[in-house]
């Protein structure tokens, strides 16, 4: 256990070294999504209101103009249906 202490330290970055010019949007796997709406609730309450949810069909979609790539939706998804897409440049 002692050999692991500090092992990841070289991979930490100061905030001023983070890439702010690109974004990685969440990607929905519709086969795995069970329509629970946890992602929608979390994004509405603690995120950027970047998920549209159709209550009739229990389908969701990411609103790209509002999404900042925080991936809160991924963290709360119980089925692992939300993954990542490729890194793209932000439009200004």
PDB file of N, CA, C and O in Angstrom:
ATOM      1  N   UNK A   1       0.816  -1.194   0.000  1.00  0.00           N
ATOM      2  CA  UNK A   1       0.000   0.000   0.000  1.00  0.00           C
ATOM      3  C   UNK A   1       0.868   1.270   0.000  1.00  0.00           C
ATOM      4  O   UNK A   1       0.527   2.250  -0.662  1.00  0.00           O
ATOM      5  N   UNK A   2       1.955   1.254   0.718  1.00  0.00           N
ATOM      6  CA  UNK A   2       2.815   2.430   0.830  1.00  0.00           C
ATOM      7  C   UNK A   2       3.393   2.855  -0.522  1.00  0.00           C
ATOM      8  O   UNK A   2       3.621   4.044  -0.744  1.00  0.00           O
ATOM      9  N   UNK A   3       3.635   1.887  -1.441  1.00  0.00           N
ATOM     10  CA  UNK A   3       4.212   2.247  -2.736  1.00  0.00           C
ATOM     11  C   UNK A   3       3.220   3.035  -3.604  1.00  0.00           C
ATOM     12  O   UNK A   3       3.637   3.637  -4.594  1.00  0.00           O
ATOM     13  N   UNK A   4       1.921   3.050  -3.267  1.00  0.00           N
ATOM     14  CA  UNK A   4       0.925   3.798  -4.029  1.00  0.00           C
ATOM     15  C   UNK A   4       0.831   5.260  -3.610  1.00  0.00           C
ATOM     16  O   UNK A   4       0.350   6.093  -4.379  1.00  0.00           O
ATOM     17  N   UNK A   5       1.277   5.575  -2.420  1.00  0.00           N
ATOM     18  CA  UNK A   5       1.176   6.935  -1.905  1.00  0.00           C
ATOM     19  C   UNK A   5       1.962   7.890  -2.805  1.00  0.00           C
ATOM     20  O   UNK A   5       3.166   7.726  -3.006  1.00  0.00           O
ATOM     21  N   UNK A   6       1.260   8.889  -3.341  1.00  0.00           N
ATOM     22  CA  UNK A   6       1.884   9.904  -4.186  1.00  0.00           C
ATOM     23  C   UNK A   6       2.091   9.494  -5.634  1.00  0.00           C
ATOM     24  O   UNK A   6       2.637  10.270  -6.418  1.00  0.00           O
ATOM     25  N   UNK A   7       1.670   8.300  -6.007  1.00  0.00           N
ATOM     26  CA  UNK A   7       1.905   7.776  -7.358  1.00  0.00           C
ATOM     27  C   UNK A   7       1.253   8.641  -8.441  1.00  0.00           C
ATOM     28  O   UNK A   7       1.823   8.808  -9.519  1.00  0.00           O
ATOM     29  N   UNK A   8       0.077   9.185  -8.168  1.00  0.00           N
ATOM     30  CA  UNK A   8      -0.645   9.962  -9.173  1.00  0.00           C
ATOM     31  C   UNK A   8      -0.331  11.458  -9.127  1.00  0.00           C
ATOM     32  O   UNK A   8      -0.828  12.220  -9.957  1.00  0.00           O
ATOM     33  N   UNK A   9       0.466  11.869  -8.193  1.00  0.00           N
ATOM     34  CA  UNK A   9       0.789  13.282  -8.039  1.00  0.00           C
ATOM     35  C   UNK A   9       1.284  13.948  -9.317  1.00  0.00           C
ATOM     36  O   UNK A   9       0.871  15.076  -9.589  1.00  0.00           O
ATOM     37  N   UNK A  10       2.137  13.326 -10.112  1.00  0.00           N
ATOM     38  CA  UNK A  10       2.599  13.985 -11.345  1.00  0.00           C
ATOM     39  C   UNK A  10       1.487  14.233 -12.367  1.00  0.00           C
ATOM     40  O   UNK A  10       1.675  15.029 -13.288  1.00  0.00           O
ATOM     41  N   UNK A  11       0.349  13.582 -12.229  1.00  0.00           N
ATOM     42  CA  UNK A  11      -0.746  13.742 -13.191  1.00  0.00           C
ATOM     43  C   UNK A  11      -1.700  14.870 -12.817  1.00  0.00           C
ATOM     44  O   UNK A  11      -2.566  15.223 -13.618  1.00  0.00           O
ATOM     45  N   UNK A  12      -1.568  15.439 -11.634  1.00  0.00           N
ATOM     46  CA  UNK A  12      -2.429  16.543 -11.224  1.00  0.00           C
ATOM     47  C   UNK A  12      -2.008  17.822 -11.935  1.00  0.00           C
ATOM     48  O   UNK A  12      -0.822  18.080 -12.140  1.00  0.00           O
ATOM     49  N   UNK A  13      -3.020  18.623 -12.309  1.00  0.00           N
ATOM     50  CA  UNK A  13      -2.762  19.896 -12.983  1.00  0.00           C
ATOM     51  C   UNK A  13      -3.350  21.038 -12.167  1.00  0.00           C
ATOM     52  O   UNK A  13      -4.382  20.877 -11.516  1.00  0.00           O
ATOM     53  N   UNK A  14      -2.702  22.172 -12.205  1.00  0.00           N
ATOM     54  CA  UNK A  14      -3.294  23.376 -11.641  1.00  0.00           C
ATOM     55  C   UNK A  14      -4.416  23.829 -12.572  1.00  0.00           C
ATOM     56  O   UNK A  14      -4.349  23.569 -13.773  1.00  0.00           O
ATOM     57  N   UNK A  15      -5.439  24.497 -12.054  1.00  0.00           N
ATOM     58  CA  UNK A  15      -6.556  24.934 -12.900  1.00  0.00           C
ATOM     59  C   UNK A  15      -6.130  25.786 -14.093  1.00  0.00           C
ATOM     60  O   UNK A  15      -6.778  25.743 -15.138  1.00  0.00           O
ATOM     61  N   UNK A  16      -5.054  26.558 -13.956  1.00  0.00           N
ATOM     62  CA  UNK A  16      -4.622  27.401 -15.071  1.00  0.00           C
ATOM     63  C   UNK A  16      -3.987  26.601 -16.212  1.00  0.00           C
ATOM     64  O   UNK A  16      -3.695  27.164 -17.267  1.00  0.00           O
ATOM     65  N   UNK A  17      -3.771  25.302 -16.015  1.00  0.00           N
ATOM     66  CA  UNK A  17      -3.227  24.443 -17.062  1.00  0.00           C
ATOM     67  C   UNK A  17      -4.286  23.553 -17.710  1.00  0.00           C
ATOM     68  O   UNK A  17      -3.960  22.745 -18.580  1.00  0.00           O
ATOM     69  N   UNK A  18      -5.535  23.687 -17.303  1.00  0.00           N
ATOM     70  CA  UNK A  18      -6.602  22.877 -17.893  1.00  0.00           C
ATOM     71  C   UNK A  18      -6.957  23.380 -19.287  1.00  0.00           C
ATOM     72  O   UNK A  18      -6.863  24.574 -19.570  1.00  0.00           O
ATOM     73  N   UNK A  19      -7.363  22.463 -20.150  1.00  0.00           N
ATOM     74  CA  UNK A  19      -7.766  22.799 -21.518  1.00  0.00           C
ATOM     75  C   UNK A  19      -9.177  23.378 -21.483  1.00  0.00           C
ATOM     76  O   UNK A  19     -10.143  22.648 -21.258  1.00  0.00           O
ATOM     77  N   UNK A  20      -9.300  24.667 -21.701  1.00  0.00           N
ATOM     78  CA  UNK A  20     -10.592  25.350 -21.665  1.00  0.00           C
ATOM     79  C   UNK A  20     -11.159  25.595 -23.067  1.00  0.00           C
ATOM     80  O   UNK A  20     -12.247  26.155 -23.205  1.00  0.00           O
ATOM     81  N   UNK A  21     -10.440  25.186 -24.087  1.00  0.00           N
ATOM     82  CA  UNK A  21     -10.857  25.444 -25.470  1.00  0.00           C
ATOM     83  C   UNK A  21     -11.624  24.278 -26.087  1.00  0.00           C
ATOM     84  O   UNK A  21     -12.162  24.403 -27.187  1.00  0.00           O
ATOM     85  N   UNK A  22     -11.678  23.145 -25.386  1.00  0.00           N
ATOM     86  CA  UNK A  22     -12.393  21.982 -25.910  1.00  0.00           C
ATOM     87  C   UNK A  22     -13.388  21.484 -24.877  1.00  0.00           C
ATOM     88  O   UNK A  22     -13.350  21.878 -23.712  1.00  0.00           O
ATOM     89  N   UNK A  23     -14.278  20.612 -25.328  1.00  0.00           N
ATOM     90  CA  UNK A  23     -15.305  20.043 -24.455  1.00  0.00           C
ATOM     91  C   UNK A  23     -15.549  18.592 -24.869  1.00  0.00           C
ATOM     92  O   UNK A  23     -15.415  18.239 -26.041  1.00  0.00           O
ATOM     93  N   UNK A  24     -15.902  17.775 -23.911  1.00  0.00           N
ATOM     94  CA  UNK A  24     -16.288  16.396 -24.165  1.00  0.00           C
ATOM     95  C   UNK A  24     -17.734  16.254 -23.703  1.00  0.00           C
ATOM     96  O   UNK A  24     -18.021  16.286 -22.506  1.00  0.00           O
ATOM     97  N   UNK A  25     -18.628  16.099 -24.653  1.00  0.00           N
ATOM     98  CA  UNK A  25     -20.045  15.963 -24.324  1.00  0.00           C
ATOM     99  C   UNK A  25     -20.367  14.535 -23.888  1.00  0.00           C
ATOM    100  O   UNK A  25     -19.701  13.589 -24.308  1.00  0.00           O
ATOM    101  N   UNK A  26     -21.382  14.382 -23.053  1.00  0.00           N
ATOM    102  CA  UNK A  26     -21.841  13.035 -22.719  1.00  0.00           C
ATOM    103  C   UNK A  26     -22.524  12.406 -23.933  1.00  0.00           C
ATOM    104  O   UNK A  26     -23.064  13.108 -24.787  1.00  0.00           O
ATOM    105  N   UNK A  27     -22.493  11.084 -23.997  1.00  0.00           N
ATOM    106  CA  UNK A  27     -23.112  10.353 -25.099  1.00  0.00           C
ATOM    107  C   UNK A  27     -24.043   9.302 -24.501  1.00  0.00           C
ATOM    108  O   UNK A  27     -23.647   8.553 -23.608  1.00  0.00           O
ATOM    109  N   UNK A  28     -25.262   9.248 -24.987  1.00  0.00           N
ATOM    110  CA  UNK A  28     -26.282   8.358 -24.428  1.00  0.00           C
ATOM    111  C   UNK A  28     -26.357   7.060 -25.212  1.00  0.00           C
ATOM    112  O   UNK A  28     -26.486   7.071 -26.436  1.00  0.00           O
ATOM    113  N   UNK A  29     -26.277   5.955 -24.511  1.00  0.00           N
ATOM    114  CA  UNK A  29     -26.481   4.635 -25.100  1.00  0.00           C
ATOM    115  C   UNK A  29     -27.948   4.275 -24.859  1.00  0.00           C
ATOM    116  O   UNK A  29     -28.321   3.857 -23.763  1.00  0.00           O
ATOM    117  N   UNK A  30     -28.758   4.438 -25.874  1.00  0.00           N
ATOM    118  CA  UNK A  30     -30.209   4.237 -25.737  1.00  0.00           C
ATOM    119  C   UNK A  30     -30.580   2.796 -25.401  1.00  0.00           C
ATOM    120  O   UNK A  30     -31.642   2.543 -24.832  1.00  0.00           O
ATOM    121  N   UNK A  31     -29.716   1.860 -25.749  1.00  0.00           N
ATOM    122  CA  UNK A  31     -29.973   0.453 -25.424  1.00  0.00           C
ATOM    123  C   UNK A  31     -29.878   0.204 -23.913  1.00  0.00           C
ATOM    124  O   UNK A  31     -30.621  -0.608 -23.363  1.00  0.00           O
ATOM    125  N   UNK A  32     -28.975   0.896 -23.265  1.00  0.00           N
ATOM    126  CA  UNK A  32     -28.757   0.697 -21.828  1.00  0.00           C
ATOM    127  C   UNK A  32     -29.620   1.598 -20.956  1.00  0.00           C
ATOM    128  O   UNK A  32     -29.836   1.298 -19.782  1.00  0.00           O
ATOM    129  N   UNK A  33     -30.115   2.696 -21.514  1.00  0.00           N
ATOM    130  CA  UNK A  33     -30.900   3.664 -20.749  1.00  0.00           C
ATOM    131  C   UNK A  33     -32.238   3.051 -20.338  1.00  0.00           C
ATOM    132  O   UNK A  33     -32.962   2.511 -21.174  1.00  0.00           O
ATOM    133  N   UNK A  34     -32.561   3.136 -19.045  1.00  0.00           N
ATOM    134  CA  UNK A  34     -33.834   2.605 -18.569  1.00  0.00           C
ATOM    135  C   UNK A  34     -34.885   3.693 -18.380  1.00  0.00           C
ATOM    136  O   UNK A  34     -35.993   3.399 -17.930  1.00  0.00           O
ATOM    137  N   UNK A  35     -34.566   4.935 -18.711  1.00  0.00           N
ATOM    138  CA  UNK A  35     -35.530   6.024 -18.652  1.00  0.00           C
ATOM    139  C   UNK A  35     -35.870   6.487 -17.247  1.00  0.00           C
ATOM    140  O   UNK A  35     -36.942   7.053 -17.030  1.00  0.00           O
ATOM    141  N   UNK A  36     -34.986   6.261 -16.293  1.00  0.00           N
ATOM    142  CA  UNK A  36     -35.281   6.605 -14.899  1.00  0.00           C
ATOM    143  C   UNK A  36     -35.340   8.111 -14.657  1.00  0.00           C
ATOM    144  O   UNK A  36     -36.051   8.561 -13.758  1.00  0.00           O
ATOM    145  N   UNK A  37     -34.605   8.896 -15.445  1.00  0.00           N
ATOM    146  CA  UNK A  37     -34.627  10.346 -15.313  1.00  0.00           C
ATOM    147  C   UNK A  37     -33.675  10.918 -14.282  1.00  0.00           C
ATOM    148  O   UNK A  37     -33.709  12.121 -14.023  1.00  0.00           O
ATOM    149  N   UNK A  38     -32.829  10.096 -13.687  1.00  0.00           N
ATOM    150  CA  UNK A  38     -31.879  10.607 -12.689  1.00  0.00           C
ATOM    151  C   UNK A  38     -30.938  11.646 -13.289  1.00  0.00           C
ATOM    152  O   UNK A  38     -30.611  12.645 -12.648  1.00  0.00           O
ATOM    153  N   UNK A  39     -30.511  11.404 -14.515  1.00  0.00           N
ATOM    154  CA  UNK A  39     -29.620  12.351 -15.186  1.00  0.00           C
ATOM    155  C   UNK A  39     -30.314  13.698 -15.379  1.00  0.00           C
ATOM    156  O   UNK A  39     -29.715  14.755 -15.182  1.00  0.00           O
ATOM    157  N   UNK A  40     -31.568  13.638 -15.763  1.00  0.00           N
ATOM    158  CA  UNK A  40     -32.353  14.855 -15.985  1.00  0.00           C
ATOM    159  C   UNK A  40     -32.496  15.646 -14.685  1.00  0.00           C
ATOM    160  O   UNK A  40     -32.266  16.855 -14.663  1.00  0.00           O
ATOM    161  N   UNK A  41     -32.871  14.973 -13.618  1.00  0.00           N
ATOM    162  CA  UNK A  41     -33.059  15.637 -12.324  1.00  0.00           C
ATOM    163  C   UNK A  41     -31.750  16.253 -11.842  1.00  0.00           C
ATOM    164  O   UNK A  41     -31.731  17.391 -11.374  1.00  0.00           O
ATOM    165  N   UNK A  42     -30.656  15.501 -11.956  1.00  0.00           N
ATOM    166  CA  UNK A  42     -29.371  16.025 -11.480  1.00  0.00           C
ATOM    167  C   UNK A  42     -28.929  17.229 -12.299  1.00  0.00           C
ATOM    168  O   UNK A  42     -28.397  18.194 -11.749  1.00  0.00           O
ATOM    169  N   UNK A  43     -29.144  17.181 -13.606  1.00  0.00           N
ATOM    170  CA  UNK A  43     -28.744  18.295 -14.463  1.00  0.00           C
ATOM    171  C   UNK A  43     -29.622  19.528 -14.208  1.00  0.00           C
ATOM    172  O   UNK A  43     -29.137  20.659 -14.243  1.00  0.00           O
ATOM    173  N   UNK A  44     -30.892  19.303 -13.957  1.00  0.00           N
ATOM    174  CA  UNK A  44     -31.792  20.423 -13.670  1.00  0.00           C
ATOM    175  C   UNK A  44     -31.473  21.058 -12.320  1.00  0.00           C
ATOM    176  O   UNK A  44     -31.509  22.281 -12.184  1.00  0.00           O
ATOM    177  N   UNK A  45     -31.163  20.236 -11.329  1.00  0.00           N
ATOM    178  CA  UNK A  45     -30.935  20.743  -9.974  1.00  0.00           C
ATOM    179  C   UNK A  45     -29.503  21.207  -9.729  1.00  0.00           C
ATOM    180  O   UNK A  45     -29.291  22.236  -9.088  1.00  0.00           O
ATOM    181  N   UNK A  46     -28.526  20.469 -10.224  1.00  0.00           N
ATOM    182  CA  UNK A  46     -27.147  20.787  -9.891  1.00  0.00           C
ATOM    183  C   UNK A  46     -26.260  21.066 -11.078  1.00  0.00           C
ATOM    184  O   UNK A  46     -25.072  21.348 -10.918  1.00  0.00           O
ATOM    185  N   UNK A  47     -26.821  20.991 -12.264  1.00  0.00           N
ATOM    186  CA  UNK A  47     -26.018  21.174 -13.467  1.00  0.00           C
ATOM    187  C   UNK A  47     -26.413  22.428 -14.221  1.00  0.00           C
ATOM    188  O   UNK A  47     -26.609  23.492 -13.634  1.00  0.00           O
ATOM    189  N   UNK A  48     -26.526  22.285 -15.522  1.00  0.00           N
ATOM    190  CA  UNK A  48     -26.744  23.444 -16.386  1.00  0.00           C
ATOM    191  C   UNK A  48     -28.039  23.367 -17.188  1.00  0.00           C
ATOM    192  O   UNK A  48     -28.179  24.038 -18.210  1.00  0.00           O
ATOM    193  N   UNK A  49     -28.993  22.546 -16.722  1.00  0.00           N
ATOM    194  CA  UNK A  49     -30.282  22.374 -17.408  1.00  0.00           C
ATOM    195  C   UNK A  49     -30.055  22.013 -18.875  1.00  0.00           C
ATOM    196  O   UNK A  49     -30.689  22.576 -19.767  1.00  0.00           O
ATOM    197  N   UNK A  50     -29.148  21.074 -19.113  1.00  0.00           N
ATOM    198  CA  UNK A  50     -28.721  20.724 -20.465  1.00  0.00           C
ATOM    199  C   UNK A  50     -29.266  19.384 -20.940  1.00  0.00           C
ATOM    200  O   UNK A  50     -28.779  18.840 -21.930  1.00  0.00           O
ATOM    201  N   UNK A  51     -30.270  18.841 -20.250  1.00  0.00           N
ATOM    202  CA  UNK A  51     -30.896  17.598 -20.689  1.00  0.00           C
ATOM    203  C   UNK A  51     -32.383  17.838 -20.869  1.00  0.00           C
ATOM    204  O   UNK A  51     -33.065  18.325 -19.967  1.00  0.00           O
ATOM    205  N   UNK A  52     -32.873  17.489 -22.053  1.00  0.00           N
ATOM    206  CA  UNK A  52     -34.306  17.521 -22.318  1.00  0.00           C
ATOM    207  C   UNK A  52     -34.831  16.106 -22.123  1.00  0.00           C
ATOM    208  O   UNK A  52     -34.224  15.143 -22.592  1.00  0.00           O
ATOM    209  N   UNK A  53     -35.954  15.981 -21.433  1.00  0.00           N
ATOM    210  CA  UNK A  53     -36.501  14.667 -21.100  1.00  0.00           C
ATOM    211  C   UNK A  53     -37.961  14.609 -21.521  1.00  0.00           C
ATOM    212  O   UNK A  53     -38.777  15.414 -21.073  1.00  0.00           O
ATOM    213  N   UNK A  54     -38.284  13.658 -22.380  1.00  0.00           N
ATOM    214  CA  UNK A  54     -39.658  13.446 -22.827  1.00  0.00           C
ATOM    215  C   UNK A  54     -40.311  12.457 -21.869  1.00  0.00           C
ATOM    216  O   UNK A  54     -39.985  11.270 -21.879  1.00  0.00           O
ATOM    217  N   UNK A  55     -41.223  12.940 -21.052  1.00  0.00           N
ATOM    218  CA  UNK A  55     -41.837  12.077 -20.034  1.00  0.00           C
ATOM    219  C   UNK A  55     -42.737  11.008 -20.637  1.00  0.00           C
ATOM    220  O   UNK A  55     -42.943   9.959 -20.026  1.00  0.00           O
ATOM    221  N   UNK A  56     -43.269  11.253 -21.811  1.00  0.00           N
ATOM    222  CA  UNK A  56     -44.146  10.267 -22.451  1.00  0.00           C
ATOM    223  C   UNK A  56     -43.358   9.053 -22.944  1.00  0.00           C
ATOM    224  O   UNK A  56     -43.792   7.915 -22.772  1.00  0.00           O
ATOM    225  N   UNK A  57     -42.197   9.301 -23.556  1.00  0.00           N
ATOM    226  CA  UNK A  57     -41.394   8.202 -24.108  1.00  0.00           C
ATOM    227  C   UNK A  57     -40.229   7.811 -23.192  1.00  0.00           C
ATOM    228  O   UNK A  57     -39.559   6.806 -23.428  1.00  0.00           O
ATOM    229  N   UNK A  58     -39.993   8.610 -22.148  1.00  0.00           N
ATOM    230  CA  UNK A  58     -38.875   8.389 -21.211  1.00  0.00           C
ATOM    231  C   UNK A  58     -37.523   8.448 -21.934  1.00  0.00           C
ATOM    232  O   UNK A  58     -36.574   7.769 -21.542  1.00  0.00           O
ATOM    233  N   UNK A  59     -37.446   9.258 -22.981  1.00  0.00           N
ATOM    234  CA  UNK A  59     -36.216   9.449 -23.743  1.00  0.00           C
ATOM    235  C   UNK A  59     -35.608  10.803 -23.403  1.00  0.00           C
ATOM    236  O   UNK A  59     -36.323  11.772 -23.144  1.00  0.00           O
ATOM    237  N   UNK A  60     -34.284  10.857 -23.409  1.00  0.00           N
ATOM    238  CA  UNK A  60     -33.613  12.110 -23.128  1.00  0.00           C
ATOM    239  C   UNK A  60     -32.700  12.474 -24.275  1.00  0.00           C
ATOM    240  O   UNK A  60     -32.352  11.640 -25.112  1.00  0.00           O
ATOM    241  N   UNK A  61     -32.317  13.747 -24.294  1.00  0.00           N
ATOM    242  CA  UNK A  61     -31.332  14.210 -25.259  1.00  0.00           C
ATOM    243  C   UNK A  61     -30.528  15.327 -24.615  1.00  0.00           C
ATOM    244  O   UNK A  61     -31.037  16.089 -23.793  1.00  0.00           O
ATOM    245  N   UNK A  62     -29.273  15.405 -25.003  1.00  0.00           N
ATOM    246  CA  UNK A  62     -28.374  16.434 -24.495  1.00  0.00           C
ATOM    247  C   UNK A  62     -28.574  17.702 -25.313  1.00  0.00           C
ATOM    248  O   UNK A  62     -28.575  17.656 -26.543  1.00  0.00           O
ATOM    249  N   UNK A  63     -28.740  18.822 -24.640  1.00  0.00           N
ATOM    250  CA  UNK A  63     -28.862  20.123 -25.300  1.00  0.00           C
ATOM    251  C   UNK A  63     -27.456  20.718 -25.365  1.00  0.00           C
ATOM    252  O   UNK A  63     -26.956  21.277 -24.389  1.00  0.00           O
ATOM    253  N   UNK A  64     -26.834  20.586 -26.528  1.00  0.00           N
ATOM    254  CA  UNK A  64     -25.435  20.957 -26.699  1.00  0.00           C
ATOM    255  C   UNK A  64     -25.119  22.406 -26.438  1.00  0.00           C
ATOM    256  O   UNK A  64     -23.994  22.731 -26.059  1.00  0.00           O
ATOM    257  N   UNK A  65     -26.088  23.294 -26.632  1.00  0.00           N
ATOM    258  CA  UNK A  65     -25.829  24.716 -26.407  1.00  0.00           C
ATOM    259  C   UNK A  65     -25.767  25.061 -24.925  1.00  0.00           C
ATOM    260  O   UNK A  65     -25.271  26.127 -24.561  1.00  0.00           O
ATOM    261  N   UNK A  66     -26.262  24.176 -24.067  1.00  0.00           N
ATOM    262  CA  UNK A  66     -26.241  24.419 -22.618  1.00  0.00           C
ATOM    263  C   UNK A  66     -25.223  23.547 -21.889  1.00  0.00           C
ATOM    264  O   UNK A  66     -24.756  23.913 -20.811  1.00  0.00           O
ATOM    265  N   UNK A  67     -24.881  22.412 -22.460  1.00  0.00           N
ATOM    266  CA  UNK A  67     -23.985  21.454 -21.800  1.00  0.00           C
ATOM    267  C   UNK A  67     -22.565  22.007 -21.734  1.00  0.00           C
ATOM    268  O   UNK A  67     -22.037  22.521 -22.720  1.00  0.00           O
ATOM    269  N   UNK A  68     -21.953  21.891 -20.548  1.00  0.00           N
ATOM    270  CA  UNK A  68     -20.572  22.344 -20.365  1.00  0.00           C
ATOM    271  C   UNK A  68     -19.619  21.170 -20.175  1.00  0.00           C
ATOM    272  O   UNK A  68     -18.427  21.371 -19.944  1.00  0.00           O
ATOM    273  N   UNK A  69     -20.134  19.953 -20.269  1.00  0.00           N
ATOM    274  CA  UNK A  69     -19.286  18.776 -20.145  1.00  0.00           C
ATOM    275  C   UNK A  69     -18.905  18.427 -18.720  1.00  0.00           C
ATOM    276  O   UNK A  69     -17.835  17.862 -18.494  1.00  0.00           O
ATOM    277  N   UNK A  70     -19.753  18.748 -17.752  1.00  0.00           N
ATOM    278  CA  UNK A  70     -19.424  18.444 -16.354  1.00  0.00           C
ATOM    279  C   UNK A  70     -19.583  16.956 -16.039  1.00  0.00           C
ATOM    280  O   UNK A  70     -18.967  16.455 -15.098  1.00  0.00           O
ATOM    281  N   UNK A  71     -20.396  16.254 -16.811  1.00  0.00           N
ATOM    282  CA  UNK A  71     -20.632  14.817 -16.691  1.00  0.00           C
ATOM    283  C   UNK A  71     -21.266  14.396 -15.372  1.00  0.00           C
ATOM    284  O   UNK A  71     -21.094  13.260 -14.928  1.00  0.00           O
ATOM    285  N   UNK A  72     -21.997  15.309 -14.750  1.00  0.00           N
ATOM    286  CA  UNK A  72     -22.780  14.961 -13.572  1.00  0.00           C
ATOM    287  C   UNK A  72     -23.781  13.869 -13.925  1.00  0.00           C
ATOM    288  O   UNK A  72     -24.042  12.978 -13.116  1.00  0.00           O
ATOM    289  N   UNK A  73     -24.333  13.933 -15.111  1.00  0.00           N
ATOM    290  CA  UNK A  73     -25.300  12.927 -15.570  1.00  0.00           C
ATOM    291  C   UNK A  73     -24.685  11.525 -15.574  1.00  0.00           C
ATOM    292  O   UNK A  73     -25.348  10.551 -15.217  1.00  0.00           O
ATOM    293  N   UNK A  74     -23.442  11.431 -15.970  1.00  0.00           N
ATOM    294  CA  UNK A  74     -22.744  10.133 -15.988  1.00  0.00           C
ATOM    295  C   UNK A  74     -22.593   9.574 -14.585  1.00  0.00           C
ATOM    296  O   UNK A  74     -22.717   8.368 -14.375  1.00  0.00           O
ATOM    297  N   UNK A  75     -22.326  10.443 -13.632  1.00  0.00           N
ATOM    298  CA  UNK A  75     -22.096  10.003 -12.266  1.00  0.00           C
ATOM    299  C   UNK A  75     -23.345   9.421 -11.607  1.00  0.00           C
ATOM    300  O   UNK A  75     -23.246   8.534 -10.759  1.00  0.00           O
ATOM    301  N   UNK A  76     -24.521   9.919 -11.995  1.00  0.00           N
ATOM    302  CA  UNK A  76     -25.761   9.462 -11.348  1.00  0.00           C
ATOM    303  C   UNK A  76     -26.474   8.358 -12.117  1.00  0.00           C
ATOM    304  O   UNK A  76     -27.447   7.795 -11.614  1.00  0.00           O
ATOM    305  N   UNK A  77     -26.020   8.037 -13.313  1.00  0.00           N
ATOM    306  CA  UNK A  77     -26.690   7.018 -14.134  1.00  0.00           C
ATOM    307  C   UNK A  77     -26.481   5.625 -13.526  1.00  0.00           C
ATOM    308  O   UNK A  77     -25.345   5.166 -13.401  1.00  0.00           O
ATOM    309  N   UNK A  78     -27.584   4.951 -13.145  1.00  0.00           N
ATOM    310  CA  UNK A  78     -27.455   3.640 -12.505  1.00  0.00           C
ATOM    311  C   UNK A  78     -27.118   2.504 -13.466  1.00  0.00           C
ATOM    312  O   UNK A  78     -26.679   1.440 -13.030  1.00  0.00           O
ATOM    313  N   UNK A  79     -27.314   2.713 -14.766  1.00  0.00           N
ATOM    314  CA  UNK A  79     -27.074   1.635 -15.733  1.00  0.00           C
ATOM    315  C   UNK A  79     -25.801   1.831 -16.553  1.00  0.00           C
ATOM    316  O   UNK A  79     -25.450   0.973 -17.363  1.00  0.00           O
ATOM    317  N   UNK A  80     -25.114   2.943 -16.353  1.00  0.00           N
ATOM    318  CA  UNK A  80     -23.914   3.220 -17.133  1.00  0.00           C
ATOM    319  C   UNK A  80     -24.223   3.541 -18.583  1.00  0.00           C
ATOM    320  O   UNK A  80     -23.398   3.312 -19.467  1.00  0.00           O
ATOM    321  N   UNK A  81     -25.416   4.074 -18.824  1.00  0.00           N
ATOM    322  CA  UNK A  81     -25.853   4.360 -20.193  1.00  0.00           C
ATOM    323  C   UNK A  81     -25.273   5.651 -20.753  1.00  0.00           C
ATOM    324  O   UNK A  81     -25.431   5.934 -21.941  1.00  0.00           O
ATOM    325  N   UNK A  82     -24.610   6.430 -19.924  1.00  0.00           N
ATOM    326  CA  UNK A  82     -24.049   7.693 -20.390  1.00  0.00           C
ATOM    327  C   UNK A  82     -22.530   7.577 -20.405  1.00  0.00           C
ATOM    328  O   UNK A  82     -21.890   7.371 -19.374  1.00  0.00           O
ATOM    329  N   UNK A  83     -21.979   7.714 -21.595  1.00  0.00           N
ATOM    330  CA  UNK A  83     -20.541   7.631 -21.780  1.00  0.00           C
ATOM    331  C   UNK A  83     -20.009   8.968 -22.242  1.00  0.00           C
ATOM    332  O   UNK A  83     -20.616  10.007 -21.981  1.00  0.00           O
ATOM    333  N   UNK A  84     -18.881   8.950 -22.925  1.00  0.00           N
ATOM    334  CA  UNK A  84     -18.283  10.179 -23.419  1.00  0.00           C
ATOM    335  C   UNK A  84     -18.163  10.130 -24.940  1.00  0.00           C
ATOM    336  O   UNK A  84     -18.015   9.065 -25.539  1.00  0.00           O
ATOM    337  N   UNK A  85     -18.232  11.300 -25.536  1.00  0.00           N
ATOM    338  CA  UNK A  85     -17.999  11.409 -26.978  1.00  0.00           C
ATOM    339  C   UNK A  85     -16.574  11.895 -27.175  1.00  0.00           C
ATOM    340  O   UNK A  85     -15.809  11.975 -26.214  1.00  0.00           O
ATOM    341  N   UNK A  86     -16.215  12.217 -28.388  1.00  0.00           N
ATOM    342  CA  UNK A  86     -14.858  12.695 -28.630  1.00  0.00           C
ATOM    343  C   UNK A  86     -14.719  14.149 -28.208  1.00  0.00           C
ATOM    344  O   UNK A  86     -15.706  14.878 -28.122  1.00  0.00           O
ATOM    345  N   UNK A  87     -13.499  14.558 -27.949  1.00  0.00           N
ATOM    346  CA  UNK A  87     -13.199  15.945 -27.549  1.00  0.00           C
ATOM    347  C   UNK A  87     -13.304  16.836 -28.790  1.00  0.00           C
ATOM    348  O   UNK A  87     -12.708  16.548 -29.828  1.00  0.00           O
ATOM    349  N   UNK A  88     -14.072  17.920 -28.664  1.00  0.00           N
ATOM    350  CA  UNK A  88     -14.241  18.846 -29.781  1.00  0.00           C
ATOM    351  C   UNK A  88     -13.921  20.271 -29.334  1.00  0.00           C
ATOM    352  O   UNK A  88     -13.961  20.580 -28.143  1.00  0.00           O
ATOM    353  N   UNK A  89     -13.610  21.116 -30.280  1.00  0.00           N
ATOM    354  CA  UNK A  89     -13.364  22.526 -29.975  1.00  0.00           C
ATOM    355  C   UNK A  89     -14.670  23.215 -29.643  1.00  0.00           C
ATOM    356  O   UNK A  89     -15.708  22.919 -30.234  1.00  0.00           O
ATOM    357  N   UNK A  90     -14.612  24.139 -28.691  1.00  0.00           N
ATOM    358  CA  UNK A  90     -15.783  24.925 -28.330  1.00  0.00           C
ATOM    359  C   UNK A  90     -16.033  25.952 -29.427  1.00  0.00           C
ATOM    360  O   UNK A  90     -15.097  26.466 -30.041  1.00  0.00           O
ATOM    361  N   UNK A  91     -17.290  26.237 -29.659  1.00  0.00           N
ATOM    362  CA  UNK A  91     -17.646  27.324 -30.582  1.00  0.00           C
ATOM    363  C   UNK A  91     -17.897  28.562 -29.736  1.00  0.00           C
ATOM    364  O   UNK A  91     -18.436  28.475 -28.633  1.00  0.00           O
ATOM    365  N   UNK A  92     -17.521  29.659 -30.238  1.00  0.00           N
ATOM    366  CA  UNK A  92     -17.678  30.898 -29.457  1.00  0.00           C
ATOM    367  C   UNK A  92     -18.805  31.718 -29.959  1.00  0.00           C
ATOM    368  O   UNK A  92     -19.077  32.791 -29.419  1.00  0.00           O
TER     369      UNK A  92
END
